[in-house]
Amino acid sequence: MTAPNTQQWTDLAAATTSSTHQCPACKDLERGRKQAEAARDLSRVTDFRVLIVRHRMRHAAAES
């Protein structure tokens, strides 16, 4: 199995995003991802993407 590429991460994050719900943790994770992108720290960007997807999956589970 290969690691997801950037587009796959983006698609996965979008699929698990609740457009009407942005809790403080969501905002903090997004802020951290943007800071990592600005610093061009791709390892941290990936870490934040994983954390964002995992966090948003909990939102989806709570909504169902």
C-alpha angles and dihedrals in degrees: 000000000000127000116261115261124229094271092050090052090049091049092047093049091048092049091054097041119111103209092200098047123065110160122191091261090055090052093047092050092048091048091051091049092051091049090050090049091050089051089047090234099151093180091058091043089056092046091052092047090054091048092048093051092047092048094048091048087062089054090052091049092050092050094053 
